[in-house]
Amino acid sequence: MRRLRVLASFTAAGFCGALYGCNDETTVAPIVHVTAVTLQTPNDSLFIGRSMRLTAAATGDSTIGTAPRFIWTSSDTSVVVIDSLGTALAVGVGTATVGAELQGQRAQRTVRVVLQRVDGGVTFTDGSANDQKGCAIAAGAVYCRALPAAGDSIPRMVRMPGAAGLSFTAVEGSLHATCALNTDGRIMCWGINAHFLFARTGTVVADTGPVAVSTTRRFSTFSHGGHAQTCGVDRDDGVVYCWGHNDAYQLGRGYLGSEDAPPTPVAGNLRASMVSTVNFSTCLLDLSGAAYCSGSLNANRWRLGIDETSLPAQTPLPVIGGLSFKSISSADAGVCAISKTDDAYCWGDNSTGQLGIGDATAKPPTGPQRVLGGLKFAQLASVYRASTCGITLDGDVYCWGSFAPGTISSRLGARAYRPYQITKGIKFKSLTRHLAVVCGVAIDGRVYCWN
């Protein structure tokens, strides 16, 4: 009896036979009685959000027929998910046993999923950034996540140039620039002055050091979101000042304009504890915790959570529902906030489950919706268009929505529609958010990123 060893390595196009080549129509001598199965993995560990192709092989007696199909399994689908083609996707930090089975014969390998550490040995106190760069602060100095250097497999945190003698308490990055809050209350930016983000007209490029937005005004907090505008809360009277792009009323002043350079109060001189900006809208919390939003947020009034007869919101309008919040985080498709009882609420688009309410709907209920799971949160970070991550009161990180890469959502199914724990065993104190990547500062000061 002839014995045949068949190697199976699947691609999206079909089955690859090691003996007969690879195409959709391949037929080989199938195994009638399997005596052994072996399994190979390109790596024994993965960064979260990454995937790899598993390769299985079977040995046994054979006759002519079609190619065998292995059964792929994972011992913990909260760590590794495997599709029918043998592609393993890392969805949560931890260890899982992956397996390939055919006719009762089984081979297994252990795969460890880890977060991508990018701090380069620097101990950070806090991190808060959005859009392209994950930034963090160490001893008052700002570091941002740079692209990998030649020969380096992961990015590193690189110190901001030209800031010797300056000390910062908060930092946020956008498509064109990065801004940070100096300990004296000045907002200072570096990069490109697109849309007058530096609160001045003309072409300004500040790649070698920070430029002060205002020499006189001082702020207690600020938000520099998307690529369009910046807003800050005056540290003396609490009034919200905004500047930058105003093509969708995102500056909240009741008029439409291309750009506006000087920091100017929003309509009504609203006093606030916090402000959060994104490309086409600005949201704030007044001193009582009530949420207000202005702008258009991609031309959908229900994404702002305001009265549906008011589009665009030319001035800050109250979010419906009468809830009181202590923090707020805006994204292109919606807004999330933490109530004074530490519950997470989201409103806006829910086409990929980014509200965390257990489903995906093209037109969700209007206004804030409580995120499922009964979790209590200390911080939320809405990521670009379609997902939110949050740190619970005990330091655990949970995410929901179409988390990047988007395949995580499709492979997790309903699990993406409510919070799922992204990592175990590491406690965090702050999050950074930027496009398809999230970074967190752990309790011990290390920075980890996942995508």
Backbone torsions as a table, in degrees:
resi	resn	phi	psi	omega
1	MET	NA	126.4	-180.0
2	ARG	-76.8	136.9	178.9
3	ARG	-108.2	137.1	-175.0
4	LEU	-127.5	134.4	174.8
5	ARG	-105.0	117.5	-177.6
6	VAL	-106.5	128.3	179.1
7	LEU	-100.8	129.3	-179.6
8	ALA	-116.8	121.3	173.4
9	SER	-138.0	107.0	-169.7
10	PHE	-86.9	148.1	170.7
11	THR	-122.7	173.9	-179.9
12	ALA	-64.4	-22.5	-178.8
13	ALA	-83.0	-20.2	-179.1
14	GLY	152.7	-152.2	-174.4
15	PHE	-96.4	137.8	176.5
16	CYS	-107.5	115.6	175.5
17	GLY	-94.2	127.2	-176.7
18	ALA	-64.0	-27.6	-177.1
19	LEU	-90.2	-25.5	-168.9
20	TYR	-122.8	10.7	-178.3
21	GLY	87.0	-163.9	-173.0
22	CYS	-141.7	115.9	169.2
23	ASN	-164.4	173.8	-173.5
24	ASP	-68.4	-21.7	-174.0
25	GLU	-101.8	5.6	-173.9
26	THR	-60.4	133.1	169.6
27	THR	-125.0	138.4	179.0
28	VAL	-133.1	175.5	177.4
29	ALA	-71.4	110.8	-176.9
30	PRO	-73.1	157.7	179.6
31	ILE	-84.9	119.9	178.3
32	VAL	-82.2	-42.3	179.6
33	HIS	-132.5	108.6	-177.5
34	VAL	-80.5	131.4	178.0
35	THR	-106.8	-21.0	-179.6
36	ALA	-162.3	148.4	173.7
37	VAL	-128.7	134.7	175.1
38	THR	-120.7	155.6	-176.7
39	LEU	-136.8	133.7	176.8
40	GLN	-122.5	141.8	174.7
41	THR	-123.3	138.7	179.5
42	PRO	-59.4	-33.2	-179.9
43	ASN	-141.0	157.9	175.9
44	ASP	-97.7	2.8	176.4
45	SER	-147.2	156.0	-179.3
46	LEU	-138.6	145.6	165.6
47	PHE	-72.9	145.0	179.6
48	ILE	-60.5	138.6	-177.0
49	GLY	90.7	-11.6	179.4
50	ARG	-93.7	163.7	179.8
51	SER	-132.9	162.8	174.7
52	MET	-150.1	156.1	-178.7
53	ARG	-93.8	127.4	176.4
54	LEU	-91.1	149.1	-179.5
55	THR	-123.9	123.1	179.9
56	ALA	-115.5	149.8	178.2
57	ALA	-137.2	143.2	179.4
58	ALA	-127.1	145.6	178.5
59	THR	-123.0	137.1	178.0
60	GLY	173.2	-175.3	177.4
61	ASP	-75.8	151.4	-173.8
62	SER	-148.0	158.2	167.2
63	THR	-138.9	177.5	-176.1
64	ILE	-69.0	140.5	179.2
65	GLY	173.5	-158.8	-178.1
66	THR	-95.6	166.7	-175.0
67	ALA	-69.3	144.3	177.8
68	PRO	-74.1	156.0	177.0
69	ARG	-119.4	122.0	179.8
70	PHE	-79.8	152.2	172.1
71	ILE	-95.8	120.7	-177.2
72	TRP	-100.8	135.4	-177.1
73	THR	-136.9	158.3	173.4
74	SER	-134.1	135.3	-178.8
75	SER	-72.5	-19.9	-179.0
76	ASP	-146.2	99.2	-177.5
77	THR	-75.2	-3.7	171.2
78	SER	-82.6	-9.8	178.2
79	VAL	-109.4	-51.7	-179.5
80	VAL	-132.4	130.8	174.1
81	VAL	-113.1	134.1	-179.3
82	ILE	-119.9	131.0	178.4
83	ASP	-89.6	-179.4	-174.1
84	SER	-70.3	-11.4	179.6
85	LEU	-97.8	1.0	177.9
86	GLY	87.3	20.5	175.5
87	THR	-92.7	123.0	-179.9
88	ALA	-97.5	127.4	179.9
89	LEU	-115.2	127.4	179.6
90	ALA	-82.6	114.3	-176.4
91	VAL	-114.8	-9.0	180.0
92	GLY	-159.9	148.3	-178.7
93	VAL	-71.2	137.3	179.3
94	GLY	149.0	-161.9	-179.2
95	THR	-125.8	136.3	178.4
96	ALA	-136.8	149.5	174.5
97	THR	-97.7	120.6	178.0
98	VAL	-101.6	148.0	-175.7
99	GLY	-143.2	155.0	172.4
100	ALA	-125.8	132.1	-174.7
101	GLU	-131.8	141.8	175.1
102	LEU	-149.3	123.4	179.5
103	GLN	49.9	43.5	175.4
104	GLY	82.5	-11.0	175.3
105	GLN	-90.8	137.7	-169.6
106	ARG	-139.6	143.0	172.9
107	ALA	-126.3	145.6	-175.7
108	GLN	-134.8	151.3	172.2
109	ARG	-138.9	152.4	177.0
110	THR	-97.6	131.6	179.4
111	VAL	-121.6	131.1	179.1
112	ARG	-107.1	129.4	178.4
113	VAL	-106.7	128.5	-176.6
114	VAL	-129.6	159.1	170.5
115	LEU	-79.7	154.1	-179.7
116	GLN	-86.8	110.7	179.4
117	ARG	-83.4	129.2	-173.1
118	VAL	-127.7	8.4	-171.4
119	ASP	-76.0	-20.6	179.1
120	GLY	66.3	24.4	177.0
121	GLY	92.6	-3.0	178.0
122	VAL	-83.9	139.7	177.7
123	THR	-96.3	121.5	-174.6
124	PHE	-105.4	148.7	178.6
125	THR	-95.1	-30.6	-175.4
126	ASP	-162.5	160.5	175.2
127	GLY	-149.1	137.4	178.1
128	SER	-159.4	104.7	-178.6
129	ALA	-152.1	161.2	177.3
130	ASN	-137.0	174.6	177.6
131	ASP	66.3	-122.6	-166.1
132	GLN	-82.4	-29.2	-170.8
133	LYS	-115.4	134.6	168.0
134	GLY	-90.0	121.2	-176.4
135	CYS	-121.4	153.4	179.7
136	ALA	-149.0	167.2	-175.7
137	ILE	-120.1	134.0	175.3
138	ALA	-131.3	118.5	179.7
139	ALA	51.1	40.3	177.6
140	GLY	83.6	-9.0	179.9
141	ALA	-93.7	143.3	-179.4
142	VAL	-95.0	131.0	174.5
143	TYR	-123.3	141.9	177.1
144	CYS	-128.5	152.3	-176.7
145	ARG	-74.2	116.6	-179.7
146	ALA	-98.4	163.1	176.4
147	LEU	-67.7	153.9	-179.9
148	PRO	-59.6	138.1	174.2
149	ALA	-75.8	166.2	179.5
150	ALA	-57.2	128.4	179.0
151	GLY	84.6	-2.3	179.8
152	ASP	-104.5	135.3	-173.7
153	SER	-86.5	-19.0	-178.2
154	ILE	-135.2	155.2	177.9
155	PRO	-72.4	165.4	178.5
156	ARG	-129.0	161.0	174.3
157	MET	-83.6	123.2	-175.4
158	VAL	-115.4	134.2	-176.5
159	ARG	-69.7	140.0	177.9
160	MET	-63.3	133.6	-178.8
161	PRO	-78.2	158.8	169.2
162	GLY	68.9	23.0	-176.8
163	ALA	-118.8	26.1	179.7
164	ALA	-59.7	133.2	179.2
165	GLY	86.6	-7.7	178.6
166	LEU	-97.8	150.2	178.9
167	SER	-132.9	132.1	-172.6
168	PHE	-120.5	153.9	-179.7
169	THR	-115.5	-17.4	179.8
170	ALA	-153.3	153.2	-178.9
171	VAL	-147.8	143.0	174.0
172	GLU	-144.5	140.5	-179.5
173	GLY	-116.2	154.9	177.7
174	SER	-134.6	-171.0	-177.4
175	LEU	-62.2	-36.0	-173.6
176	HIS	-108.2	-24.6	-172.1
177	ALA	-151.5	167.6	172.7
178	THR	-125.9	137.2	179.5
179	CYS	-125.8	150.4	-179.5
180	ALA	-140.5	152.7	-179.6
181	LEU	-98.0	115.6	179.3
182	ASN	-72.9	155.9	-178.8
183	THR	-62.6	-20.9	177.8
184	ASP	-87.8	3.5	176.9
185	GLY	95.2	-2.7	176.9
186	ARG	-79.4	139.0	170.4
187	ILE	-91.2	124.5	-177.4
188	MET	-123.6	136.1	-174.1
189	CYS	-126.9	156.4	172.6
190	TRP	-145.0	154.1	-174.0
191	GLY	123.8	-131.3	-177.2
192	ILE	-118.6	138.6	-176.7
193	ASN	-82.0	44.0	178.6
194	ALA	-64.6	138.6	179.3
195	HIS	56.3	28.7	177.4
196	PHE	59.5	36.4	-179.2
197	LEU	-63.5	-22.7	178.1
198	PHE	-86.6	8.2	-179.1
199	ALA	60.6	39.4	176.1
200	ARG	-153.1	154.7	-179.5
201	THR	-87.2	169.3	176.9
202	GLY	87.1	172.8	-179.7
203	THR	-83.9	120.1	178.4
204	VAL	-131.3	123.9	174.6
205	VAL	-122.3	119.2	-176.2
206	ALA	-124.4	73.0	-179.1
207	ASP	-86.4	-14.6	-174.2
208	THR	-103.3	0.1	179.5
209	GLY	171.0	165.0	-175.8
210	PRO	-77.4	150.7	177.0
211	VAL	-119.5	131.0	-179.4
212	ALA	-71.6	131.9	178.2
213	VAL	-67.5	-42.7	179.8
214	SER	-141.1	139.9	178.9
215	THR	-88.0	-10.8	-175.6
216	THR	-115.5	-39.1	-174.3
217	ARG	-83.7	142.8	-179.2
218	ARG	-122.2	144.6	-173.5
219	PHE	-125.1	151.3	176.2
220	SER	-94.7	-27.9	178.2
221	THR	-158.8	163.7	-178.6
222	PHE	-155.8	170.4	174.7
223	SER	-143.3	131.0	-176.7
224	HIS	-126.5	86.3	-166.3
225	GLY	-109.7	154.5	177.8
226	GLY	57.3	-130.2	174.8
227	HIS	-133.0	18.3	-165.4
228	ALA	-111.1	-44.4	-171.5
229	GLN	-152.1	164.6	176.3
230	THR	-130.1	140.9	176.1
231	CYS	-134.1	147.2	178.0
232	GLY	-139.3	155.0	177.9
233	VAL	-100.0	120.2	179.4
234	ASP	-61.8	129.2	-173.6
235	ARG	-75.8	-12.7	-179.9
236	ASP	-91.7	-47.4	-176.3
237	ASP	-115.7	-3.8	177.1
238	GLY	77.3	3.9	179.6
239	VAL	-71.9	141.4	-179.9
240	VAL	-88.0	124.6	176.2
241	TYR	-111.5	138.4	178.7
242	CYS	-132.6	156.1	176.1
243	TRP	-157.5	160.8	179.8
244	GLY	119.9	-141.9	-177.2
245	HIS	-75.5	144.0	-177.8
246	ASN	-142.0	39.1	-177.1
247	ASP	-79.9	-7.1	-179.6
248	ALA	-136.3	28.2	-178.9
249	TYR	64.4	22.2	-176.9
250	GLN	-70.1	-14.2	175.9
251	LEU	-82.8	-7.8	172.1
252	GLY	65.7	37.1	-176.2
253	ARG	-113.7	1.0	175.9
254	GLY	85.5	6.7	174.8
255	TYR	-137.8	158.8	-177.5
256	LEU	-106.4	130.3	179.5
257	GLY	-153.2	162.0	-179.1
258	SER	-68.6	-60.6	178.1
259	GLU	-143.1	156.3	-179.0
260	ASP	-140.7	120.1	-171.2
261	ALA	-83.3	-52.6	-171.3
262	PRO	-74.5	141.8	173.6
263	PRO	-58.9	123.0	-175.9
264	THR	-134.6	142.0	-178.5
265	PRO	-62.9	148.5	171.0
266	VAL	-68.4	162.4	-177.7
267	ALA	-56.5	137.7	178.4
268	GLY	84.2	1.8	-178.4
269	ASN	48.9	44.5	-178.1
270	LEU	-59.0	134.6	176.1
271	ARG	-97.1	139.2	-170.7
272	ALA	-140.9	160.8	172.7
273	SER	-99.6	-20.4	-175.5
274	MET	-160.0	149.4	176.6
275	VAL	-137.2	146.4	-179.5
276	SER	-139.2	125.8	-175.8
277	THR	-116.7	154.6	172.5
278	VAL	-149.0	-179.7	-168.2
279	ASN	-48.4	-47.6	-172.2
280	PHE	-120.2	14.5	-179.2
281	SER	-156.0	162.1	174.5
282	THR	-135.7	131.8	176.0
283	CYS	-122.3	149.7	179.9
284	LEU	-144.0	162.0	172.6
285	LEU	-113.2	123.5	177.3
286	ASP	-74.6	179.9	-173.1
287	LEU	-65.9	-17.7	176.3
288	SER	-88.9	-10.5	-177.5
289	GLY	98.2	0.6	177.5
290	ALA	-72.4	139.7	-178.1
291	ALA	-93.6	137.8	175.8
292	TYR	-129.6	145.0	177.3
293	CYS	-136.9	147.6	173.5
294	SER	-133.9	160.4	-179.0
295	GLY	108.9	-159.0	-176.9
296	SER	-123.9	-23.9	-178.3
297	LEU	46.8	67.8	179.2
298	ASN	61.0	32.7	172.1
299	ALA	65.6	24.4	175.6
300	ASN	-121.4	110.5	-174.5
301	ARG	-63.0	-33.8	-176.4
302	TRP	-72.3	-15.9	175.6
303	ARG	-71.3	-21.9	178.2
304	LEU	-87.9	-14.2	179.8
305	GLY	76.3	14.1	-179.6
306	ILE	-97.7	177.1	177.5
307	ASP	-55.9	131.8	-172.8
308	GLU	-69.7	-7.9	177.5
309	THR	-88.8	-0.3	-172.3
310	SER	-115.8	79.8	176.5
311	LEU	-135.2	133.1	-8.8
312	PRO	-75.0	164.1	177.3
313	ALA	-83.1	98.0	-174.3
314	GLN	-70.9	-26.7	175.8
315	THR	-131.1	163.4	179.7
316	PRO	-58.9	121.9	-179.7
317	LEU	-115.3	147.8	-176.7
318	PRO	-67.6	138.9	172.1
319	VAL	-72.5	134.7	-175.6
320	ILE	-69.7	159.2	176.2
321	GLY	111.6	-22.3	175.9
322	GLY	69.1	18.5	-179.7
323	LEU	-78.7	158.5	178.6
324	SER	-116.9	130.3	-174.1
325	PHE	-122.4	161.8	175.1
326	LYS	-117.6	-9.6	171.9
327	SER	-154.9	158.1	-175.4
328	ILE	-146.8	146.3	-178.0
329	SER	-142.1	121.5	-176.0
330	SER	-100.9	146.9	171.9
331	ALA	-134.5	173.3	-177.0
332	ASP	-60.1	-32.9	-173.0
333	ALA	-102.3	-4.8	-177.8
334	GLY	172.7	-169.3	-174.3
335	VAL	-136.8	143.8	171.3
336	CYS	-127.0	151.4	-178.2
337	ALA	-149.3	156.8	177.0
338	ILE	-106.2	126.0	-179.2
339	SER	-74.8	171.6	179.9
340	LYS	-70.9	-8.6	173.0
341	THR	-101.9	13.9	175.0
342	ASP	72.5	16.5	175.7
343	ASP	-88.5	147.0	178.3
344	ALA	-92.4	132.7	174.7
345	TYR	-126.1	142.3	176.9
346	CYS	-132.9	152.1	174.4
347	TRP	-147.0	154.3	-178.0
348	GLY	124.1	-147.6	-179.0
349	ASP	-65.9	144.2	177.1
350	ASN	-136.8	27.2	-175.0
351	SER	-68.1	-21.7	176.9
352	THR	-123.1	23.1	175.8
353	GLY	80.2	20.3	-174.6
354	GLN	-74.0	-5.3	174.4
355	LEU	-83.3	-14.4	178.9
356	GLY	68.8	30.5	-176.2
357	ILE	-106.7	11.9	172.2
358	GLY	99.2	-2.5	178.7
359	ASP	-154.1	178.1	175.1
360	ALA	-123.7	128.1	-178.1
361	THR	-136.8	142.3	178.9
362	ALA	-66.8	-36.9	179.3
363	LYS	-128.2	93.7	-176.1
364	PRO	-75.9	172.3	173.2
365	PRO	-58.0	144.1	-178.5
366	THR	-77.1	139.7	175.7
367	GLY	92.2	174.5	-176.6
368	PRO	-58.9	133.0	177.2
369	GLN	-119.3	133.4	-177.8
370	ARG	-72.8	129.7	179.1
371	VAL	-69.1	138.0	-177.3
372	LEU	-70.8	162.2	172.5
373	GLY	111.0	-14.3	178.3
374	GLY	66.4	20.3	-178.5
375	LEU	-80.7	151.2	176.3
376	LYS	-110.6	127.2	-170.7
377	PHE	-112.9	147.0	174.1
378	ALA	-101.6	-27.4	-178.7
379	GLN	-154.8	145.2	173.5
380	LEU	-124.1	148.8	175.1
381	ALA	-138.1	105.3	177.1
382	SER	-79.0	128.3	-169.9
383	VAL	-104.2	112.0	175.4
384	TYR	46.9	-117.8	-170.7
385	ARG	-94.9	-35.2	-157.7
386	ALA	-133.9	14.7	179.6
387	SER	-153.1	162.7	177.2
388	THR	-138.1	140.2	172.1
389	CYS	-121.5	150.7	-179.6
390	GLY	-145.3	153.1	175.0
391	ILE	-103.0	125.8	178.2
392	THR	-76.2	171.2	-179.0
393	LEU	-60.9	-25.6	178.7
394	ASP	-98.6	13.6	170.5
395	GLY	91.8	5.0	178.6
396	ASP	-85.7	149.1	-179.8
397	VAL	-105.4	127.9	175.2
398	TYR	-124.4	146.4	177.9
399	CYS	-132.0	155.5	174.8
400	TRP	-150.8	161.6	-176.8
401	GLY	100.9	-164.9	-179.7
402	SER	-85.2	77.3	-174.6
403	PHE	-67.4	139.0	-177.7
404	ALA	-73.8	139.6	-6.2
405	PRO	-70.6	156.7	-173.3
406	GLY	-58.9	-20.6	-179.2
407	THR	-64.5	-23.1	178.4
408	ILE	-61.3	-43.0	-179.1
409	SER	-62.6	-46.1	-176.6
410	SER	-67.0	-32.5	-177.6
411	ARG	-84.9	-26.8	176.7
412	LEU	-80.9	-21.3	-178.3
413	GLY	64.4	-132.6	-174.9
414	ALA	-63.0	-20.2	-178.7
415	ARG	-63.5	-24.2	177.6
416	ALA	-77.2	-12.3	-175.8
417	TYR	-89.0	1.8	175.4
418	ARG	-146.2	161.7	-175.6
419	PRO	-58.0	133.8	171.6
420	TYR	-127.0	144.6	-175.0
421	GLN	-75.5	121.8	-174.0
422	ILE	-82.3	-22.9	-178.8
423	THR	-154.8	151.2	176.8
424	LYS	-126.3	146.4	176.1
425	GLY	89.4	-8.0	176.6
426	ILE	-122.2	126.3	179.1
427	LYS	-100.0	138.6	-175.6
428	PHE	-117.5	155.4	176.8
429	LYS	-118.8	-15.6	176.3
430	SER	-160.6	159.6	-179.6
431	LEU	-123.5	149.3	166.7
432	THR	-114.2	154.5	-177.5
433	ARG	-136.6	134.1	177.3
434	HIS	-164.7	117.5	179.7
435	LEU	44.7	-119.1	-172.9
436	ALA	-94.0	9.5	-175.3
437	VAL	-125.8	139.7	173.0
438	VAL	-118.3	136.7	174.8
439	CYS	-124.2	147.4	179.1
440	GLY	-131.2	143.6	174.1
441	VAL	-94.6	118.3	-179.2
442	ALA	-75.3	166.3	179.8
443	ILE	-56.3	-34.2	-178.6
444	ASP	-84.9	6.1	176.8
445	GLY	90.6	-1.8	176.8
446	ARG	-79.0	151.3	178.2
447	VAL	-110.2	127.9	176.9
448	TYR	-122.6	144.7	178.9
449	CYS	-127.1	151.6	176.2
450	TRP	-145.3	152.1	-179.6
451	ASN	-150.4	NA	NA
